[in-house]
């Protein structure tokens, strides 16, 4: 099959010329436009997440040969979580080539963190299936770049960091409460409030509850740390 000019340009951005271009097309096809004759990227996302995990585990072991498992685990989590995948996806502009249904397009799907992160994992799987693990690893290490060396030793996702902060002060784990919901039914925006037993609170909004909770946790953590 012949790729569109946009996908050809994208393949150059990730540095891989596909022998099986249908893999690239599938990797950027969201379930909102899938059909019996058009596969979406969900299965590729599942595989890409595992390939990314192995590459990052290997890279971290090589980067710091003296680190313990307890030190490596949070660094690993910081590098493979959806937020990190979405950041890389933005740098290579996956959003510009995503194949989305009308409702997702209208609700800003090309900028949604979850969709970008999922697509990044699917692209990794497409390269892996097209050319093997070594080629996929080279691409991942190049795209993640200095993130691997500079990831903080105490990296935690915000919810974990806030819970540890609370427990360290004898407080109950934080609560996350949905305090509002805006937007249409097909593209809701959730407003979440993070609450500590001390009475401190912070709110954040996002297109998914998980992302909103993480954002609220970060806001509250920044607040209590002063």
N, C-alpha and C positions, 0 to 999 in steps of 0.2 A: 504494500500500500504506500501511497505518497502522503507525506505529512504536509500540513499547512505551513505557510511561511512563518507564522508565529511559533509553531512547535519546532520548526527547524532552528529558529533563532534561540529558542529555549534550550534545545539540546546542546547548542554551542555554549550557552551560559553555564551548563553543568559539566561541560567538557566530555560528552559522550555521544558518539555517532551510533545510533541504534541499528543493529542488523535486523531486528524485529520491531519495526516502528509501531506496530499495534500495541506493544507493551507500554510505550510512552503514552499513547492516546488513552489507553485504559487507566493509566495511573493518574491522569488529570480529569477523569470523568466522575462526577459526583453522582450519588444514588438518585438525585432529583431528576436526572435525565437518562437513567438506565432503562433498558427495555429487553425483551427476549433476544434481540439481536445486537444489543449494545451493553457490554459488561461495565459495571462501575468499579471503583478502586478499593472497595472495602476489603477484599481478600488480599490484595497487594499491600494494603496498609498493615494488616496483621503480620504478613511476612517481613515487611520492611522494618517494623518495630523490633523484631528479633535480630535482624542483620545489624541494625544500628546498635543494639545493645551489646552484641558480641564485639563489634569494632571499638566501642567506647570502653568496654571492660579491658580489652587488650591494650588500648592506648594509655589508659590510666595506670595500668601495671608497669608499663615501660617508662612512663613519665616520672613516676615516684616509686622507686623500687623499695623504699623503706616504709611506705605507708601501710598502716594496718587496715583490715577489712572495715573496721569502724570509721576510719578516715576516708576510705575509698568510696563507700556506699553513698554518702550524701553528694559527693562530687559526681558520681555516676548518675544519680537521680537528677541532678541539675542539668546534665548534658543531654539526657534522653527524654525529659518530660516534654509535654506538648508545647509549652511556651518556648522552649529552646528550638524545637523543630519549626515552629511558626516564625521565629526570628530569622532562621536561615532561609525559610521559604520566601520571606519578604525580600531578602537580599538578592535572591535570584528571580524575583517577581513571578512566582508561581501563580499568583492571583490573576495575572494577565492571560493565562492560558487555561484556566479552569473551565471545564464544561459544566454549566449549571442550568438547572431549571429556572423558569421565569420567576417563581416566588423567591428562590435563593438570590437571584440577581437583584431583584427589587429590594431585598432586605440587607443588601451589602455583603453578600456571601464571599465576594472576592477579598474582603478584608477580615473575615471572621477567623479568629485564632484557631478554633477547632478544625475548620475546613482546611486552613493552610497547613497546620501540623499534620493532619491526616494525609494530605496530598504529598507532603515532603516524605513521609514514610513510604507511601506508595511508589514514588519516584525511585527511592532507594531500592525497593523490591524489583522494580522494572529493570534497573541497571544490573542488579544481581542475577536475575533470570536471563537477561540478554547476554551478559559477558562474564558472569562468575563472581566469586567472592573477592578476589584480589582487586578487580576493577572497581567493584562497589566500595571496597574499603578505601581505595585511593581517592575516590570522589568524596566520600564522607569526611575523611581527614582534611581534604583540601577545603571543603565548604565550611566545616566547623572551625578550622584554622586555629587561631590563638585561644579560642575558648577552652580548649583542652588543657593548655598550660596555665591559663589564668583563672580557671574556675576556683572559687574560694574553698579552702579546706573544710570550712564549716558550712558549706552551702546547704541550705534547706529550702524546701518550698515554704511559702509564707505561712500556711496553716500549721505545718509541723513546727516551724520556728516559734510561732505564737504559742502553741500548746506547750512547748518546752520552756518558754519564758514564764508562762503562768505556773507550771508545775514547779519550777525552780523557786517560786515565791509562795508556795503552799496554796495556790489558788486552784479552783476547779477548772477543767478544760473549757476553752471558749465555747460559746454557743453561736450558732449561725441561724438567723431568723429572716425569712422572706418578709419584707416590710412593704413591698410594692411590686407592681408588674405593669409595664407599659407596652405599647406597640400592638400590632395585630396578632391574632391567634397563631398565624403561621410563622411569625417571627417575634416572639415576645422578648422583652428586655426585663431582666429580673433585678430588683434592688434588694440587696442583702445587707443586713446589719450584723457585724461581729460584736459580741458582748463578752466582757470579762466580769468575773465575780466582784472585782473591785469597783465596778460601775462604769468603767471606761468603755466607750463604744466607737465604732466607725462604720460608715456605709460605703458601698460601691455598687455599680450597675454593670451588667454585661449580658450578652445574648445567651449565656448558659449559666445555670446555678453554680456549677463548679468553678467557672472562671470568676464569677462575681464573688464567691466565697474567698477565693485566693486573693483577689484584689482588696476585699474588705479586711482580710487578715493582714495584708501588707500595710494598709493604711493605719490599722490599729497598732501594729507593731512599731511602725515609725513614730506614732503618737506617744506610746508609752516609753519608748526609748529616748524621747525628747530630741 
